[in-house]
Amino acid sequence: MNRLAELAGIPQPRLRGACFKGTCPTPETLRKLAKAIGKHHLELYTLAYEGRVDGLADNADDISLDLLIRELFETARELGLAVPKVRPSKAKIRKALLELGFRAESVDDDT
């Protein structure tokens, strides 16, 4: 733990608190830890805040945002893909989702 704190450039008590006391590490701490262990910070973020995301729509079924993000990163890692340096545009994300079989929701005008 001391070595990881040193590599990440964070105080060891902060790392210990994040690991053992159930505290919520700051995004900056997660970014530093992710860099030290060679992961993308969003992977650590979804693990650290799993089950703490409020406000998901009632129709979100059993799929949550953190599980979806984790699955994307796991799949990318299995395929040997690196995280993009620049966030893709919404148009590119939409195109990729459509290619995966997502479709536009039909809107009911019964109200």
VOGU-3710 file (C-alpha; in Angstrom, 3 decimals, decimal comma):
1> mnrlaelagi> 0,000/0,000/0,000  2,883/2,336/0,768  4,412/1,695/-2,663  1,104/2,255/-4,477  0,566/5,530/-2,609  4,093/6,590/-3,550  3,615/5,653/-7,237  0,281/7,454/-7,359  1,585/10,525/-5,561  -1,092/10,469/-2,893
11> pqprlrgacf> -0,727/10,317/0,888  -0,821/6,769/2,244  -3,556/7,614/4,809  -5,803/8,807/1,959  -5,270/5,536/0,097  -5,871/3,518/3,258  -9,056/5,470/3,951  -10,337/4,913/0,433  -9,623/1,183/0,630  -10,616/0,250/4,158
21> kgtcptpetl> -12,918/2,869/5,599  -15,495/2,837/2,842  -15,008/6,499/2,044  -15,623/7,894/-1,418  -12,270/8,729/-3,007  -12,119/11,979/-4,909  -12,002/11,913/-8,712  -8,450/13,288/-8,516  -7,368/10,411/-6,253  -8,945/7,939/-8,663
31> rklakaigkh> -7,151/9,532/-11,622  -3,798/9,291/-9,842  -4,389/5,675/-8,806  -5,536/4,727/-12,299  -2,404/6,198/-13,841  -0,201/4,346/-11,354  -1,799/0,967/-12,115  -2,270/1,502/-15,841  -6,063/1,666/-15,928  -8,486/4,305/-17,157
41> hlelytlaye> -9,832/6,393/-14,284  -13,453/5,666/-15,246  -12,862/1,987/-14,484  -11,872/2,868/-10,934  -14,645/5,426/-10,686  -17,312/2,860/-11,526  -15,876/0,462/-8,945  -15,587/3,115/-6,242  -19,068/4,505/-6,783  -20,865/1,290/-7,734
51> grvdgladna> -24,402/1,365/-6,447  -24,178/5,020/-5,497  -25,482/6,506/-8,747  -28,892/8,007/-8,012  -31,628/9,044/-10,328  -31,653/6,230/-12,859  -34,922/6,178/-14,722  -37,544/3,685/-13,591  -37,396/2,076/-17,023  -33,644/1,404/-16,784
61> ddisldllir> -34,539/-2,279/-16,294  -31,735/-4,228/-14,645  -28,948/-2,451/-16,523  -27,108/0,291/-14,667  -24,630/2,794/-15,990  -21,727/1,477/-13,957  -22,212/-2,084/-15,238  -22,418/-0,850/-18,816  -19,232/1,195/-18,517  -17,381/-1,675/-16,851
71> elfetarelg> -18,500/-4,067/-19,610  -17,269/-1,653/-22,284  -13,837/-1,396/-20,668  -13,599/-5,160/-20,124  -14,513/-5,852/-23,743  -12,030/-3,264/-25,005  -9,287/-4,791/-22,839  -10,089/-8,312/-24,102  -9,847/-7,049/-27,682  -6,563/-5,264/-27,004
81> lavpkvrpsk> -8,116/-1,847/-27,601  -6,851/1,295/-25,882  -9,087/4,019/-24,511  -9,472/6,871/-27,023  -7,409/9,987/-26,326  -10,341/12,214/-27,293  -13,965/11,618/-26,434  -15,892/10,514/-29,535  -18,587/12,878/-30,801  -22,210/12,100/-30,073
91> akirkallel> -22,716/11,416/-33,773  -20,003/8,724/-33,719  -21,381/7,222/-30,523  -24,901/7,191/-32,027  -23,629/5,494/-35,188  -21,817/2,820/-33,151  -24,906/2,184/-31,025  -27,098/1,830/-34,101  -24,604/-0,660/-35,568  -24,847/-2,664/-32,338
101> gfraesvddd> -28,605/-2,951/-32,734  -29,876/-0,067/-30,653  -32,860/1,693/-32,192  -34,802/4,877/-31,662  -37,494/4,620/-29,008  -41,015/4,904/-30,281  -42,851/7,771/-28,637  -46,454/7,183/-27,569  -48,645/10,237/-27,988  -51,551/8,845/-25,936
111> t> -51,288/11,579/-23,310
//
